[in-house]
Amino acid sequence: MVTDTDIVRDGWTRGLSLVVRLLRPARQEWGAAMQAELAVIESSSARRRYALGCARAIVVDQGARGILGSTVGVAAFAVTAVALSFRIPSPVVRIEMIVCIVFLCCCCALARRRGLLGPVGDSSTARRVRVVGCAAVMSCLLIFDKPPYPKDTDWWLAGVILLFYLLAILSATARASRPELRVAAYVTLAGTLGWWVPMLSFSAMRAVPHASLVLVGLVVPVCAIAVGGSTRSAARGLLAGLVAGAATCLLIFVTAVGTYAALPDLVPDISGPTCCAGGLTPADRAETNRNESTDPYIADLVLGAALSVLTIVGFALVRRPEQRSSVATTSPTSQRAT
């Protein structure tokens, strides 16, 4: 028989235990069953075939692929953001940014455990919303990591704001039901396009960036009424409205900054029509116009952070909806692995 010491030192056992971690929490019992079956196989060749078969069965699992992809994505973001942070001349700001990156990555890791932040809901809607939301938060961090760099320690406020957004996204995709997330996603998309398309088309809209706050004020009650009416729960409707409002604020900020970076001709001329107004060179004028045009959208980001805090508190108080169980201790795939 294979002794406990041999099992611990066996490379196939250790490899399978690493791959099993990619499974969703609802599938962990199935993974434990495969590990237990591997432990009683004595032949080295049979252990190799079984371990490889189990690994293939896990890799083709949709949830495992999602976890693997998200892990790779978060790791790539962390490496990129830390590398870019070394361009910051202020060592204090550089440390603040690295600390923020560590906190964001830790929250993503904690989101795999059952609790306020995770795991993600069983529906594809929850998984997609989580991916898009996390990508938007990470994009914001990379947006802040560009010249002109701050010379004081105020950057940590931006890190706290992004942390609130991430916690709200994780809690919403873990605790909101599929219909609630779907309505919130549609309302968020409508609200974002309702600002972005006119912004691209009309200079008058670009001249009054604070008007986007009015749109956010409409998104929250519209989503709350829609979800509250369908679920007959005012609390669930309010939470969905807060999620839609926070997400709209975040996406308006990202799309506005991204639009002015990709299409500099749309940037309003704020520094003045004269080439050397205020002693600025043409390049300085372009940079000043872009910075001054995106600064008002910070108000959207701060408002969204406040809505995110309310979202986190709300989901901490409400009961998590029942998730569809997909636990399977045996399956045709695991049998084929032998």
Rosetta silent file (secondary structure, phi, psi, omega in degrees, C-alpha in Angstrom):
SEQUENCE: MVTDTDIVRDGWTRGLSLVVRLLRPARQEWGAAMQAELAVIESSSARRRYALGCARAIVVDQGARGILGSTVGVAAFAVTAVALSFRIPSPVVRIEMIVCIVFLCCCCALARRRGLLGPVGDSSTARRVRVVGCAAVMSCLLIFDKPPYPKDTDWWLAGVILLFYLLAILSATARASRPELRVAAYVTLAGTLGWWVPMLSFSAMRAVPHASLVLVGLVVPVCAIAVGGSTRSAARGLLAGLVAGAATCLLIFVTAVGTYAALPDLVPDISGPTCCAGGLTPADRAETNRNESTDPYIADLVLGAALSVLTIVGFALVRRPEQRSSVATTSPTSQRAT
SCORE:     score description
SCORE:     0.000 S_00000001
   1 L     0.000  157.231  177.353    0.000    0.000    0.000 S_00000001
   2 L   -83.164  123.655 -178.550    1.029    3.628   -0.456 S_00000001
   3 L   -78.428  165.122  178.946    2.007    5.134    2.884 S_00000001
   4 H   -61.300  -36.271  179.431    1.011    8.595    4.054 S_00000001
   5 H   -64.955  -41.693  178.857    4.613    9.722    3.700 S_00000001
   6 H   -63.931  -37.987 -178.848    4.750    8.510    0.103 S_00000001
   7 H   -65.100  -42.793 -178.339    1.506   10.315   -0.698 S_00000001
   8 H   -64.116  -38.045 -176.540    2.772   13.613    0.692 S_00000001
   9 H   -85.335   -7.969 -176.731    6.001   13.370   -1.287 S_00000001
  10 L   -73.176  127.035 -178.012    4.315   12.197   -4.466 S_00000001
  11 H   -65.302  -34.202 -179.079    4.478   14.858   -7.186 S_00000001
  12 H   -68.145  -34.975  177.281    1.190   13.791   -8.782 S_00000001
  13 H   -66.587  -45.369  179.023   -0.633   14.243   -5.487 S_00000001
  14 H   -65.045  -40.114  179.647    0.797   17.702   -4.975 S_00000001
  15 H   -64.036  -43.132  179.646    0.077   18.661   -8.573 S_00000001
  16 H   -65.544  -36.587  179.364   -3.529   17.493   -8.390 S_00000001
  17 H   -64.517  -32.735  177.090   -4.060   19.375   -5.113 S_00000001
  18 H   -70.457  -41.936 -178.300   -2.936   22.582   -6.832 S_00000001
  19 H   -68.230  -34.976 -179.022   -5.238   22.050   -9.809 S_00000001
  20 H   -62.054  -27.054  179.927   -8.199   21.248   -7.544 S_00000001
  21 L   -65.054  -16.308  178.141   -7.934   24.748   -6.086 S_00000001
  22 L   -75.640  -15.399 -177.548   -9.193   26.082   -9.424 S_00000001
  23 L   -72.069  149.644  173.256  -12.599   24.504   -8.806 S_00000001
  24 L   -63.440  155.909  179.816  -15.509   26.572   -7.585 S_00000001
  25 H   -54.407  -35.079 -179.097  -16.442   26.065   -3.892 S_00000001
  26 H   -69.113  -15.650 -179.124  -19.509   24.071   -4.968 S_00000001
  27 H  -107.070    4.512 -176.924  -17.202   21.614   -6.779 S_00000001
  28 H   -65.804  -32.488  178.692  -14.585   21.228   -4.071 S_00000001
  29 H   -65.177  -37.668  175.962  -16.152   18.005   -2.759 S_00000001
  30 H   -62.605  -42.190  177.690  -15.764   16.476   -6.216 S_00000001
  31 H   -63.564  -39.097  178.452  -12.107   17.528   -6.193 S_00000001
  32 H   -65.460  -35.147  178.313  -11.616   16.007   -2.746 S_00000001
  33 H   -65.319  -39.897  178.051  -13.118   12.738   -3.994 S_00000001
  34 H   -65.003  -40.061  178.386  -10.624   12.630   -6.875 S_00000001
  35 H   -65.669  -38.693  178.827   -7.730   13.221   -4.482 S_00000001
  36 H   -65.597  -38.278  179.549   -8.960   10.464   -2.175 S_00000001
  37 H   -68.981  -36.838  177.209   -9.190    8.045   -5.090 S_00000001
  38 H   -62.824  -33.390 -175.784   -5.682    8.950   -6.228 S_00000001
  39 H   -65.842  -23.945 -176.630   -4.381    8.173   -2.719 S_00000001
  40 L   -97.976   -0.064  177.601   -5.363    4.489   -2.961 S_00000001
  41 L   -86.654  126.193 -174.048   -3.788    3.864   -6.374 S_00000001
  42 L   -93.459  -40.267 -175.920   -0.439    2.117   -5.915 S_00000001
  43 L   -65.149  132.846 -179.195    0.990    1.830   -9.429 S_00000001
  44 H   -63.633  -42.372 -179.633    3.095    4.844  -10.417 S_00000001
  45 H   -67.500  -39.100  178.013    1.935    4.742  -14.045 S_00000001
  46 H   -66.227  -37.156  176.891   -1.690    4.383  -12.987 S_00000001
  47 H   -64.195  -40.079  179.372   -1.307    7.343  -10.613 S_00000001
  48 H   -63.755  -46.725 -179.323    0.143    9.429  -13.427 S_00000001
  49 H   -63.402  -41.451 -178.605   -2.692    8.582  -15.819 S_00000001
  50 H   -67.202  -44.581 -179.217   -5.332    9.223  -13.203 S_00000001
  51 H   -62.444  -42.878  179.336   -3.828   12.553  -12.077 S_00000001
  52 H   -66.522  -38.756  177.950   -3.500   13.792  -15.668 S_00000001
  53 H   -64.199  -42.370  177.339   -7.049   12.683  -16.450 S_00000001
  54 H   -63.849  -40.781  179.637   -8.382   14.520  -13.406 S_00000001
  55 H   -61.723  -42.082  177.375   -6.393   17.630  -14.356 S_00000001
  56 H   -63.231  -40.866  179.522   -7.912   17.583  -17.846 S_00000001
  57 H   -63.148  -35.407 -179.895  -11.394   17.180  -16.369 S_00000001
  58 H   -73.796  -42.185 -176.675  -10.830   20.188  -14.106 S_00000001
  59 H   -62.757  -35.129 -179.852   -9.353   22.409  -16.816 S_00000001
  60 L   -78.528   -8.685  177.051  -12.365   21.919  -19.103 S_00000001
  61 L   -68.265  131.420 -175.791  -14.686   22.947  -16.256 S_00000001
  62 H   -61.000  -42.523  179.460  -16.085   26.400  -17.022 S_00000001
  63 H   -64.559  -39.184  179.373  -15.720   27.644  -13.471 S_00000001
  64 H   -65.681  -39.789  177.442  -12.109   26.457  -13.270 S_00000001
  65 H   -63.200  -38.916  178.154  -11.264   28.239  -16.519 S_00000001
  66 H   -64.429  -43.013  178.963  -12.804   31.411  -15.151 S_00000001
  67 H   -64.547  -41.993  178.776  -10.793   31.207  -11.926 S_00000001
  68 H   -63.336  -44.637 -179.693   -7.592   30.511  -13.858 S_00000001
  69 H   -64.371  -41.662  179.397   -8.243   33.402  -16.234 S_00000001
  70 H   -67.003  -36.972  178.386   -9.050   35.827  -13.428 S_00000001
  71 H   -64.006  -44.717  178.062   -5.946   34.762  -11.500 S_00000001
  72 H   -63.883  -41.077 -179.997   -3.737   35.345  -14.531 S_00000001
  73 H   -63.556  -44.739  179.143   -5.453   38.673  -15.210 S_00000001
  74 H   -64.786  -40.817  179.078   -4.998   39.958  -11.655 S_00000001
  75 H   -63.689  -42.436  178.970   -1.359   38.834  -11.640 S_00000001
  76 H   -64.009  -41.018  177.473   -0.698   40.585  -14.972 S_00000001
  77 H   -61.885  -46.287 -177.518   -2.342   43.763  -13.697 S_00000001
  78 H   -60.870  -44.936 -179.722   -0.302   43.706  -10.476 S_00000001
  79 H   -63.754  -43.813 -179.662    2.990   43.237  -12.313 S_00000001
  80 H   -64.136  -46.114 -177.685    2.165   45.986  -14.822 S_00000001
  81 H   -65.739  -40.824  179.110    0.988   48.467  -12.197 S_00000001
  82 H   -65.682  -40.936  178.739    3.991   47.887   -9.923 S_00000001
  83 H   -62.480  -41.917  179.581    6.364   48.275  -12.882 S_00000001
  84 H   -69.455  -27.276 -177.692    4.694   51.543  -13.901 S_00000001
  85 H   -64.584  -23.045 -179.033    4.791   52.837  -10.340 S_00000001
  86 L   -73.330   -6.879  173.445    8.591   53.132  -10.511 S_00000001
  87 L   -80.270  -15.339 -177.684    8.133   56.027  -12.936 S_00000001
  88 L   -72.323  123.785 -176.927    6.646   58.085  -10.100 S_00000001
  89 L   -68.556  -30.984 -177.758    9.304   60.498   -8.820 S_00000001
  90 L   -82.458  120.601  179.190    7.882   60.713   -5.287 S_00000001
  91 H   -65.828  -30.288  179.841    8.847   57.637   -3.212 S_00000001
  92 H   -66.535  -46.583  179.059    5.936   58.258   -0.824 S_00000001
  93 H   -64.296  -37.564  179.174    3.380   58.219   -3.635 S_00000001
  94 H   -62.222  -42.912  178.239    5.064   55.142   -5.108 S_00000001
  95 H   -64.448  -42.228  179.475    4.695   53.298   -1.794 S_00000001
  96 H   -59.641  -42.163 -178.895    1.058   54.372   -1.525 S_00000001
  97 H   -67.054  -42.099  179.742    0.329   53.004   -4.991 S_00000001
  98 H   -64.345  -40.200  176.709    2.043   49.670   -4.308 S_00000001
  99 H   -61.473  -41.668  177.852    0.105   49.313   -1.041 S_00000001
 100 H   -61.721  -41.934  179.072   -3.122   49.994   -2.961 S_00000001
 101 H   -61.676  -42.631  179.767   -2.215   47.317   -5.522 S_00000001
 102 H   -62.201  -44.306 -179.961   -1.567   44.807   -2.733 S_00000001
 103 H   -63.100  -43.491 -179.568   -4.936   45.564   -1.101 S_00000001
 104 H   -62.735  -43.158  179.799   -6.812   45.215   -4.403 S_00000001
 105 H   -67.159  -36.996  177.975   -5.148   41.882   -5.161 S_00000001
 106 H   -64.906  -39.540  177.575   -5.852   40.591   -1.636 S_00000001
 107 H   -63.171  -40.473  177.700   -9.536   41.471   -2.024 S_00000001
 108 H   -63.649  -36.601  178.545   -9.642   39.546   -5.307 S_00000001
 109 H   -69.778  -40.508  179.423   -8.065   36.550   -3.577 S_00000001
 110 H   -67.470  -22.850 -177.234  -10.530   36.712   -0.666 S_00000001
 111 L   -68.399   -9.154  176.266  -13.426   36.831   -3.147 S_00000001
 112 L   -82.370  -15.485 -179.086  -12.983   33.096   -3.790 S_00000001
 113 L   -93.714  153.238 -179.647  -14.048   32.278   -0.233 S_00000001
 114 L   -72.890  127.452 -178.537  -17.621   32.224    0.941 S_00000001
 115 L   168.675 -154.635 -179.012  -18.543   35.450    2.668 S_00000001
 116 L   -64.540  -34.539 -174.607  -19.484   39.017    1.864 S_00000001
 117 L   -95.889   -9.263 -175.687  -17.139   39.172   -1.127 S_00000001
 118 L  -171.363 -179.020   -5.728  -17.590   35.736   -2.587 S_00000001
 119 L   -76.541  173.206 -179.796  -17.757   33.428   -4.201 S_00000001
 120 L   -64.131  150.041 -179.414  -19.207   34.842   -7.391 S_00000001
 121 L   -60.541  162.047 -176.847  -22.780   33.830   -8.191 S_00000001
 122 L   -69.867  -23.607 -173.734  -23.514   30.789  -10.320 S_00000001
 123 L   -76.187  152.855  175.453  -24.965   32.787  -13.226 S_00000001
 124 H   -65.456  -28.890  178.264  -22.938   33.950  -16.213 S_00000001
 125 H   -61.231  -45.352  179.873  -24.322   37.439  -15.576 S_00000001
 126 H   -62.795  -41.339 -179.580  -22.612   37.609  -12.179 S_00000001
 127 H   -66.296  -41.785 -179.893  -19.314   36.415  -13.631 S_00000001
 128 H   -67.449  -41.574  178.238  -19.419   38.906  -16.494 S_00000001
 129 H   -62.066  -40.002  179.745  -20.349   41.801  -14.244 S_00000001
 130 H   -65.599  -42.049 -179.693  -17.478   40.923  -11.913 S_00000001
 131 H   -63.591  -48.384 -178.959  -14.966   40.759  -14.773 S_00000001
 132 H   -63.954  -43.080 -179.529  -16.079   44.074  -16.286 S_00000001
 133 H   -63.690  -45.853  178.707  -16.224   45.791  -12.903 S_00000001
 134 H   -64.080  -37.788  177.894  -12.775   44.624  -11.816 S_00000001
 135 H   -64.195  -38.271  178.528  -11.345   45.623  -15.203 S_00000001
 136 H   -65.442  -41.835  178.804  -12.836   49.120  -14.816 S_00000001
 137 H   -63.979  -44.246  179.681  -11.302   49.516  -11.339 S_00000001
 138 H   -66.224  -34.212  176.372   -7.906   48.362  -12.567 S_00000001
 139 H   -63.650  -39.296  177.493   -8.161   50.724  -15.538 S_00000001
 140 H   -60.856  -42.041 -179.838   -8.730   53.600  -13.127 S_00000001
 141 H   -62.611  -41.285  178.276   -5.590   52.715  -11.228 S_00000001
 142 H   -68.901  -30.743  176.323   -3.574   52.734  -14.445 S_00000001
 143 H   -64.602  -41.729  179.172   -5.192   56.072  -15.385 S_00000001
 144 H   -68.929  -24.255 -177.958   -3.962   57.592  -12.117 S_00000001
 145 L   -88.015   62.986  178.829   -0.494   56.171  -12.761 S_00000001
 146 L  -152.917  158.884  177.683    0.430   58.732  -15.413 S_00000001
 147 L   -63.576  153.017   -4.342    1.886   62.252  -15.522 S_00000001
 148 L   -78.458  136.098 -177.260    1.477   64.705  -13.957 S_00000001
 149 L   -83.020  142.542  178.294    2.358   62.768  -10.822 S_00000001
 150 L   -67.575  148.251 -178.504    1.280   64.141   -7.428 S_00000001
 151 L  -104.214    1.675  179.909    4.019   65.559   -5.226 S_00000001
 152 L  -122.612 -163.756 -175.857    2.246   65.009   -1.899 S_00000001
 153 L  -103.540   23.904 -179.687    0.545   62.143   -0.110 S_00000001
 154 L   -77.656   -8.494 -175.565   -2.988   62.773   -1.369 S_00000001
 155 H   -64.569  -27.015 -177.532   -2.800   59.806   -3.735 S_00000001
 156 H   -61.424  -25.749  177.342   -3.907   57.402   -1.000 S_00000001
 157 H   -63.255  -39.704  176.865   -7.401   58.923   -1.260 S_00000001
 158 H   -63.357  -38.216  177.935   -7.638   57.622   -4.819 S_00000001
 159 H   -63.787  -40.431  178.356   -6.580   54.202   -3.562 S_00000001
 160 H   -64.834  -41.510  178.811   -9.318   54.188   -0.918 S_00000001
 161 H   -60.085  -46.416 -179.347  -11.922   55.196   -3.521 S_00000001
 162 H   -66.176  -34.268  177.812  -10.894   52.350   -5.838 S_00000001
 163 H   -64.728  -40.612  176.299  -10.942   49.912   -2.924 S_00000001
 164 H   -60.756  -43.420  178.902  -14.551   50.888   -2.150 S_00000001
 165 H   -60.287  -46.708 -177.665  -15.496   50.297   -5.779 S_00000001
 166 H   -63.593  -43.196  179.358  -13.874   46.874   -5.838 S_00000001
 167 H   -63.066  -37.798  178.473  -15.513   45.773   -2.585 S_00000001
 168 H   -66.073  -40.844  179.546  -18.913   46.899   -3.899 S_00000001
 169 H   -64.358  -45.209 -178.265  -18.430   44.956   -7.148 S_00000001
 170 H   -65.975  -42.880 -179.305  -17.367   41.797   -5.337 S_00000001
 171 H   -68.492  -37.419 -179.913  -20.194   41.947   -2.794 S_00000001
 172 H   -66.856  -43.737 -178.776  -22.826   42.678   -5.450 S_00000001
 173 H   -74.943  -13.990  176.584  -21.762   39.804   -7.699 S_00000001
 174 H   -91.742  -30.890 -169.974  -21.638   37.464   -4.695 S_00000001
 175 H  -116.787  -17.344  178.757  -24.942   38.383   -3.063 S_00000001
 176 L   -83.009  148.563  178.166  -27.251   39.841   -5.710 S_00000001
 177 L   -78.271  166.587 -178.364  -29.494   37.499   -7.688 S_00000001
 178 H   -60.464  -46.707  178.985  -29.243   37.073  -11.440 S_00000001
 179 H   -60.750  -38.110  179.897  -32.362   39.183  -12.291 S_00000001
 180 H   -64.660  -45.373  179.960  -31.143   42.008  -10.061 S_00000001
 181 H   -66.443  -37.225 -178.886  -27.698   42.058  -11.640 S_00000001
 182 H   -64.781  -46.587  178.256  -29.129   41.830  -15.131 S_00000001
 183 H   -62.721  -44.348  179.556  -31.426   44.835  -14.642 S_00000001
 184 H   -61.516  -38.177  179.539  -28.626   46.798  -12.967 S_00000001
 185 H   -66.559  -42.994  179.730  -26.279   45.969  -15.853 S_00000001
 186 H   -65.409  -43.261  179.569  -28.776   47.102  -18.492 S_00000001
 187 H   -65.826  -39.727  177.121  -29.562   50.326  -16.647 S_00000001
 188 H   -61.611  -44.917  179.288  -25.839   50.988  -16.148 S_00000001
 189 H   -62.195  -43.032  179.342  -25.159   50.448  -19.841 S_00000001
 190 H   -63.752  -42.543  179.532  -28.028   52.754  -20.794 S_00000001
 191 H   -65.126  -41.885  179.851  -26.830   55.432  -18.375 S_00000001
 192 H   -65.121  -46.555  178.639  -23.221   55.251  -19.562 S_00000001
 193 H   -67.763  -32.424  178.306  -24.181   55.419  -23.237 S_00000001
 194 H   -62.552  -23.297  174.212  -26.715   58.129  -22.433 S_00000001
 195 H   -97.577  -42.159 -171.681  -23.799   60.327  -21.421 S_00000001
 196 H   -68.099  -44.155 -178.156  -20.992   59.039  -23.640 S_00000001
 197 H   -62.742  -49.105  175.357  -22.759   59.226  -27.017 S_00000001
 198 H   -62.430  -32.309  178.331  -23.898   62.865  -26.592 S_00000001
 199 H   -63.718  -39.274  177.587  -20.436   63.690  -25.237 S_00000001
 200 H   -68.864  -30.576 -169.857  -18.875   62.383  -28.448 S_00000001
 201 H   -95.359  -29.621 -171.210  -21.387   64.221  -30.625 S_00000001
 202 L  -127.252  127.674  177.506  -21.955   67.627  -29.024 S_00000001
 203 H   -67.361  -27.358  179.057  -19.437   70.139  -27.732 S_00000001
 204 H   -62.609  -37.073  178.064  -22.156   71.597  -25.499 S_00000001
 205 H   -69.010  -38.148  179.265  -22.247   68.345  -23.523 S_00000001
 206 H   -69.035  -23.475 -178.851  -18.475   68.322  -23.158 S_00000001
 207 H   -78.650  -16.594 -179.743  -18.625   71.885  -21.873 S_00000001
 208 L  -125.620   69.007 -176.277  -20.852   70.910  -18.914 S_00000001
 209 H   -62.168  -27.540 -178.654  -19.297   67.692  -17.499 S_00000001
 210 H   -68.289  -13.781  178.145  -21.087   68.090  -14.168 S_00000001
 211 H   -64.844  -17.923  178.009  -24.373   67.413  -15.958 S_00000001
 212 H   -63.590  -25.407  178.635  -23.427   63.717  -15.811 S_00000001
 213 H   -65.394  -32.228  177.047  -24.330   63.798  -12.117 S_00000001
 214 H   -64.678  -40.635  178.565  -27.938   64.481  -13.096 S_00000001
 215 H   -62.928  -41.511  177.393  -27.929   61.336  -15.215 S_00000001
 216 H   -61.734  -37.944  177.967  -26.603   59.301  -12.296 S_00000001
 217 H   -63.225  -22.894  176.649  -29.411   60.745  -10.184 S_00000001
 218 H   -87.018  -32.579 -177.063  -31.883   59.252  -12.665 S_00000001
 219 H   -63.027  -43.443 -175.109  -30.170   55.860  -12.929 S_00000001
 220 H   -60.690  -53.595 -178.776  -30.528   55.036   -9.223 S_00000001
 221 H   -68.479  -34.017  179.600  -34.327   55.428   -8.902 S_00000001
 222 H   -61.604  -47.559 -179.951  -35.040   53.883  -12.318 S_00000001
 223 H   -67.551  -39.307 -179.555  -33.126   50.714  -11.426 S_00000001
 224 H   -63.445  -41.311  179.776  -34.533   50.657   -7.888 S_00000001
 225 H   -68.250  -41.964 -178.323  -38.112   50.875   -9.146 S_00000001
 226 H   -63.411  -47.837 -178.718  -37.553   48.248  -11.840 S_00000001
 227 H   -73.060  -41.467  179.679  -35.973   45.697   -9.498 S_00000001
 228 H   -62.533  -36.514  178.057  -38.203   46.525   -6.552 S_00000001
 229 H   -69.550  -37.048 -178.269  -41.308   46.045   -8.662 S_00000001
 230 H   -77.477  -34.137 -178.925  -40.185   42.682  -10.035 S_00000001
 231 H   -95.356  -10.570 -176.407  -38.931   41.278   -6.717 S_00000001
 232 L    57.391   36.116  178.691  -41.543   43.013   -4.540 S_00000001
 233 L  -136.741  113.569  179.725  -38.728   44.011   -2.210 S_00000001
 234 H   -65.251  -35.302 -178.940  -37.896   47.666   -1.660 S_00000001
 235 H   -65.532  -46.469  179.221  -34.570   46.724   -0.045 S_00000001
 236 H   -65.100  -36.363  177.873  -33.413   44.618   -3.016 S_00000001
 237 H   -64.949  -42.782  179.095  -34.552   47.355   -5.380 S_00000001
 238 H   -63.556  -41.410  178.892  -32.615   50.013   -3.485 S_00000001
 239 H   -63.312  -42.388  177.568  -29.470   47.866   -3.470 S_00000001
 240 H   -62.821  -38.736  177.311  -29.743   47.296   -7.215 S_00000001
 241 H   -63.754  -39.984  177.078  -30.174   51.041   -7.706 S_00000001
 242 H   -64.566  -40.923  177.908  -27.047   51.742   -5.657 S_00000001
 243 H   -61.460  -47.037 -179.457  -25.087   49.185   -7.690 S_00000001
 244 H   -63.602  -40.172  179.708  -26.242   50.739  -10.974 S_00000001
 245 H   -64.937  -45.849  179.530  -25.458   54.256   -9.741 S_00000001
 246 H   -63.999  -42.745 -179.533  -21.946   53.370   -8.566 S_00000001
 247 H   -65.506  -38.264  178.490  -21.193   51.439  -11.758 S_00000001
 248 H   -64.555  -42.287  177.493  -22.448   54.304  -13.931 S_00000001
 249 H   -59.528  -45.196 -178.540  -20.214   56.784  -12.095 S_00000001
 250 H   -64.121  -45.334 -177.191  -17.194   54.543  -12.566 S_00000001
 251 H   -71.364  -33.169  176.145  -17.834   53.912  -16.261 S_00000001
 252 H   -63.260  -42.335  178.538  -18.543   57.589  -16.997 S_00000001
 253 H   -63.281  -47.368 -177.685  -15.170   58.486  -15.492 S_00000001
 254 H   -64.052  -44.522 -178.429  -13.325   55.757  -17.410 S_00000001
 255 H   -68.255  -36.182  179.813  -15.019   56.534  -20.741 S_00000001
 256 H   -66.007  -49.403 -179.796  -14.507   60.294  -20.371 S_00000001
 257 H   -64.760  -42.202  178.889  -10.798   60.009  -19.588 S_00000001
 258 H   -64.985  -36.886  179.050  -10.327   57.333  -22.245 S_00000001
 259 H   -64.118  -46.190 -178.978  -12.156   59.405  -24.859 S_00000001
 260 H   -69.187  -27.965  176.894  -10.001   62.478  -24.297 S_00000001
 261 H   -74.643  -38.468 -178.417   -6.850   60.346  -24.363 S_00000001
 262 H   -82.942  -31.955 -177.516   -7.834   58.589  -27.615 S_00000001
 263 L  -125.127   76.732 -176.295   -9.490   61.605  -29.309 S_00000001
 264 H   -63.447  -20.598  179.105   -7.589   64.742  -28.206 S_00000001
 265 H   -66.355  -20.136  179.758   -9.433   66.853  -30.787 S_00000001
 266 H   -84.151   -9.058 -177.198  -12.572   66.566  -28.645 S_00000001
 267 L   -67.930  126.287  178.268  -10.913   68.125  -25.605 S_00000001
 268 L   -60.940  144.810  179.579  -12.485   71.538  -24.859 S_00000001
 269 L   -84.200   98.633 -175.646  -10.111   74.490  -25.216 S_00000001
 270 L   -99.134  -31.948 -174.797   -9.890   75.734  -21.640 S_00000001
 271 L   -76.305  -12.102  177.698   -6.436   77.353  -21.546 S_00000001
 272 L   119.398  155.251 -176.823   -7.334   79.959  -24.182 S_00000001
 273 L   -77.613  -19.396 -176.817   -7.189   80.399  -27.957 S_00000001
 274 L   -75.409  139.991 -175.773   -3.800   82.128  -28.030 S_00000001
 275 L   -58.305  -41.354 -176.157   -0.852   79.858  -28.839 S_00000001
 276 L  -110.473   32.676 -178.805    1.253   81.146  -25.972 S_00000001
 277 H   -59.062  127.116  178.533   -1.546   81.998  -23.522 S_00000001
 278 H    68.467   18.177 -178.917   -0.182   82.184  -20.016 S_00000001
 279 H    76.115   16.181 -178.412    3.293   81.338  -21.289 S_00000001
 280 L   -89.572  140.939  172.000    2.228   77.803  -22.298 S_00000001
 281 L   -78.400  164.981  177.069    3.658   75.989  -25.276 S_00000001
 282 H   -54.467  -38.956  179.094    1.234   74.168  -27.634 S_00000001
 283 H   -67.452  -38.934  178.458    2.100   70.868  -25.924 S_00000001
 284 H   -65.919  -39.412  179.295    1.509   72.418  -22.488 S_00000001
 285 H   -62.146  -43.286 -179.998   -1.815   73.829  -23.649 S_00000001
 286 H   -62.953  -41.771  179.765   -2.959   70.413  -24.871 S_00000001
 287 H   -67.662  -40.398  178.820   -1.954   68.783  -21.590 S_00000001
 288 H   -64.182  -43.695  179.284   -3.635   71.522  -19.552 S_00000001
 289 H   -60.841  -42.833 -178.883   -6.848   71.255  -21.547 S_00000001
 290 H   -65.444  -43.598 -179.819   -6.966   67.486  -21.096 S_00000001
 291 H   -66.206  -44.004 -178.782   -6.346   67.676  -17.346 S_00000001
 292 H   -68.489  -28.557 -178.864   -8.825   70.495  -16.783 S_00000001
 293 H   -78.103  -28.467 -179.822  -11.462   68.721  -18.878 S_00000001
 294 H   -91.849  -19.872 -179.070  -11.227   65.443  -16.955 S_00000001
 295 H   -56.670  -41.233  179.961  -10.947   66.958  -13.463 S_00000001
 296 H   -59.807  -24.539 -179.229  -14.737   67.588  -13.171 S_00000001
 297 H   -74.153   -9.038  172.984  -15.339   63.863  -13.626 S_00000001
 298 H   -60.856  -31.228  178.291  -13.616   63.296  -10.288 S_00000001
 299 H   -61.649  -39.108  176.306  -16.964   64.343   -8.793 S_00000001
 300 H   -62.842  -41.409 -178.517  -18.576   61.307  -10.487 S_00000001
 301 H   -64.362  -41.517 -179.949  -15.845   59.083   -9.079 S_00000001
 302 H   -68.691  -41.969  177.628  -16.340   60.391   -5.533 S_00000001
 303 H   -60.957  -43.052  178.273  -20.132   60.097   -5.775 S_00000001
 304 H   -62.881  -35.164  177.634  -19.763   56.522   -7.008 S_00000001
 305 H   -65.239  -39.425  177.130  -17.466   55.730   -4.072 S_00000001
 306 H   -64.148  -41.913  176.364  -20.133   56.982   -1.651 S_00000001
 307 H   -65.228  -33.493  178.220  -22.734   54.806   -3.372 S_00000001
 308 H   -64.676  -40.903  178.452  -20.275   51.901   -3.190 S_00000001
 309 H   -61.637  -44.295  177.800  -19.983   52.263    0.588 S_00000001
 310 H   -63.731  -36.303  177.786  -23.766   52.155    0.904 S_00000001
 311 H   -63.196  -45.316 -179.587  -23.810   49.111   -1.377 S_00000001
 312 H   -61.295  -46.106  179.996  -21.278   47.247    0.767 S_00000001
 313 H   -63.453  -42.201 -179.106  -23.189   48.004    3.965 S_00000001
 314 H   -62.810  -46.116 -179.668  -26.489   47.027    2.355 S_00000001
 315 H   -70.893  -23.381  175.487  -25.280   43.655    1.092 S_00000001
 316 H   -71.126  -23.995 -177.363  -23.669   42.974    4.471 S_00000001
 317 H   -93.562  -26.077 -177.223  -27.105   43.346    6.074 S_00000001
 318 L   -90.629  159.840 -178.717  -29.259   41.408    3.607 S_00000001
 319 L   -80.233  139.196  177.545  -29.348   37.644    3.272 S_00000001
 320 L   -68.249  133.830  178.161  -27.449   36.032    0.424 S_00000001
 321 L   -66.955  151.771 -179.825  -29.820   34.486   -2.148 S_00000001
 322 L   -65.061  132.006  179.010  -29.789   30.722   -2.467 S_00000001
 323 L   -97.923  150.778  178.530  -27.320   29.582   -5.097 S_00000001
 324 L   -69.490  124.148 -178.410  -27.846   26.671   -7.400 S_00000001
 325 L   -79.692  132.699  178.020  -25.899   23.707   -6.057 S_00000001
 326 L  -126.477   27.995 -179.307  -23.596   21.987   -8.489 S_00000001
 327 L   -70.299  133.536  177.672  -21.819   19.663   -6.074 S_00000001
 328 L  -147.075  114.543 -179.191  -20.950   16.327   -7.612 S_00000001
 329 L   -80.333  -23.760  176.160  -18.723   13.825   -5.908 S_00000001
 330 L  -134.618  152.065  179.177  -18.697   11.563   -8.932 S_00000001
 331 L  -157.286  159.067  177.375  -19.126   12.275  -12.592 S_00000001
 332 H   -57.775  -31.840 -179.097  -18.577   10.541  -15.918 S_00000001
 333 H   -66.400  -42.041  179.921  -15.545   12.787  -16.439 S_00000001
 334 H   -69.662  -30.407  177.582  -13.884   11.587  -13.233 S_00000001
 335 H   -69.324  -36.877  179.366  -14.646    8.018  -14.119 S_00000001
 336 H   -68.552  -24.768 -179.006  -12.997    8.477  -17.529 S_00000001
 337 H   -65.170  -23.844  179.016   -9.951    9.899  -15.746 S_00000001
 338 L   -79.684    0.000    0.000   -9.235    6.459  -14.333 S_00000001
